[in-house]
Structures are given as structure tokens and as C-alpha cells.
């Protein structure tokens, strides 16, 4: 007869005890006298204090019963049969999985959903000034914020894809957007990812070095149920030849599937349906049509004129502020010279130009500093190699 080992039985018992306590807590919340008879008093969630941030509604990102089921299944398998091999004889990956499941028993599945308030609207207004090239997407988010405020529900908007040439500050904007919304941010570079399945849903223990999905692990480690998930350079989401990464991504982009996204490692469903998804891409044509259909696509154009000068002035002020009071803010001539390139180039030029100013003993930038920085930063022309051995050129006879 199969039995559950004592340590797994204890884990299941603990889980059931936690569920009973949670149920009693919900019943107490419905009592007319509140929690007066309870030995531990907590502030009511629906009545935040004047100074405390709005807690908002909650969402359960996983089900304790699903965890208990996996523990029971592991305990009833041949590996753990009474009189048979002990748990220690299981593979190290399976042992690690069981330990992770047991730890999950003691974790709280509820996560707070961030609800917008007046402060959210004010921060988005400042973001308009900071990132003028992204006003279209900010307007969309502002409407989502208004809906959250009027309904007291968590901030929500459909998956958004920002498309535009490199160097426009799409990654910078995503970070600033998370700060403006007051939500957690989990950013992932698709260009450097070597395994789409590991990122999204993890691998079963039959894989060597299997582990939880990076997304589900990030959600477990966070405090909110609607963080901002940034998929940077999604058009470069190419892994090994036998994998189709965009097929794995479909489950995340479809709300119905994302509400019960199975982590292949734990074999437990997680609810990622309330996550805010923002992706960036340089080349829209590189994405399959079925992926484009799941996104609200916003094209980001290169800033110019007054907009680019405003961006240059902001970037310069930000970098100069990081050096304390060592340098004065740049004048209009310097800003105009900086504004001849994209935001990424501006950041590079300011950093280099400050070095020229410091070397000359000046506490302010001049146009000559920017010109000298441009000569270094310019990658269009050929440069002499750095090192002791010069590359071998072609002989006159055409041989190397």
C-alpha cells in the first residue's frame, strides 16, 4: 500500500490548516461586529487610513490545493512506496521540486492589485513632459488609470507593443512607466534569452537543470498581482533551432490561458492574467502575424526639433545631477548640438563631453566638448585597431 511520507503529510496538514484559517478570516470579515472577538486585530482592507496607500483588491496567483495534489502524487508514486526506495533515492531534480512544493505550502497565494489614485495621474502627467515621444501610449495608460480610479479595480490594459528604431528610449520609458503607475516591474531581455520555455513556463524535471519559469518565480517573489512585465526586444526572441519561442508566448498573451498558466516544473497553475505586459521591438515584420494580433501596436517615431532639444536638456540635467554640483547645466548652444542625435546617443555624448570639460578644468560644457565627444562616439568611420599586432591586409598579388 502506498503512503505519504511524514514530512509530506505534515506539509499537506499545514496547508489545510492555512486554508481553514483563511476561510475563518473571510467569515469574520462578514460579521457585523467585525473582528472584535479575534485575538489579533488587523486594519480592514476596505478602509485604508488617510496616510496609507490604497491596498485595493487581491488575486490568488496559485491554488494551495493544486500544490497539495502534487505533493500527494509524489508521495503515492513508486519512488515513495512503503517498503520501497526512500525519497532520498529520487533524482536530485525531483527532490528539489518537492522541496519547492513544500515551501510553496507556507507561502501566501494572495497578491494585492495596484489601484490607481490621484497621485498616479500626476505622475503620468510628469512622464508626458519627461518622455514627449511616448504621449500616445501615455494617453492610453491614462484612460486605463481613470477606469481603475472610478471602479476601484486593479490597473489593467491590453498587451502593448512599442515599435521603433533603436536608441529612442523605449526601455527607459518602460522603467519610468512602472514607477509612474506605482507597480512592480519585471524586465526580461528577449535578445539575450537562450530558452523561451525556461523564461515563460519552466521545464519539467526530466530536463537537466530544470527549474521554475522565470516569470512565475518573479511573480511569487513579488508583492502585487499586476506587475509590469517588460519583454525587451521581442523581435529578437530566437532560441535554439528546435524551439518555437512565440508559441510559448501565446499562453501569456491570451488572458484566458494566462489565468491558469501551468508551470512545467511544479506542475501547478499560476494566474498571470492581471499582469501588465509591455513589449518593445525594432522590426515589426520579424514577429509572426499571430503574435502581432495579440498586441496593441504603438509606433514610436524619432523625435526632432523642440521635442529632441527638450529630451537632450533632460538627459544632460540627469547625468550632471549624478555628479553633484560639479557642473552647471548646459546652455542652449550645447543643447542644440546634443540634439543632433537620438536619445541614446545624447546620453553617450554628455558622459564623454563631461570628461573633456573636467580635463580642461571647466565646470560647464561648451560646444567644443560635444564635438570632441562626437569624434570618439562616431562609429561610422573606420578606426585604427588598438593593440600590438596590426591586422594583416591583402598583398598586392591578392593573397592574404
FENCORGI-V841877 format. One record per run of one state. SS is the DSSP state (2 for helix, 1 for strand, 0 for the rest). FROM is the first residue (numbers start at 1). LEN is the number of residues. Records with the same first field share a line. If there is no record, write none. Layout:
BEGIN
SS->FROM-LEN, FROM-LEN
END
This chain:
BEGIN
0->1-5, 30-28, 61-1, 63-1, 77-1, 81-6, 90-2, 106-4, 113-5, 131-1, 152-8, 164-6, 182-3, 190-6, 201-13, 222-2, 225-3, 233-1, 237-8, 254-1, 259-2, 264-4, 271-5, 282-2, 287-2, 293-3, 300-5, 322-10, 339-4, 360-7, 378-23
2->6-24, 64-13, 78-3, 87-3, 92-14, 118-13, 132-20, 170-12, 196-5, 214-8, 234-3, 245-9, 255-4, 284-3, 289-4, 305-17, 332-7, 343-17, 367-11
1->58-3, 62-1, 110-3, 160-4, 185-5, 224-1, 228-5, 261-3, 268-3, 276-6, 296-4
END
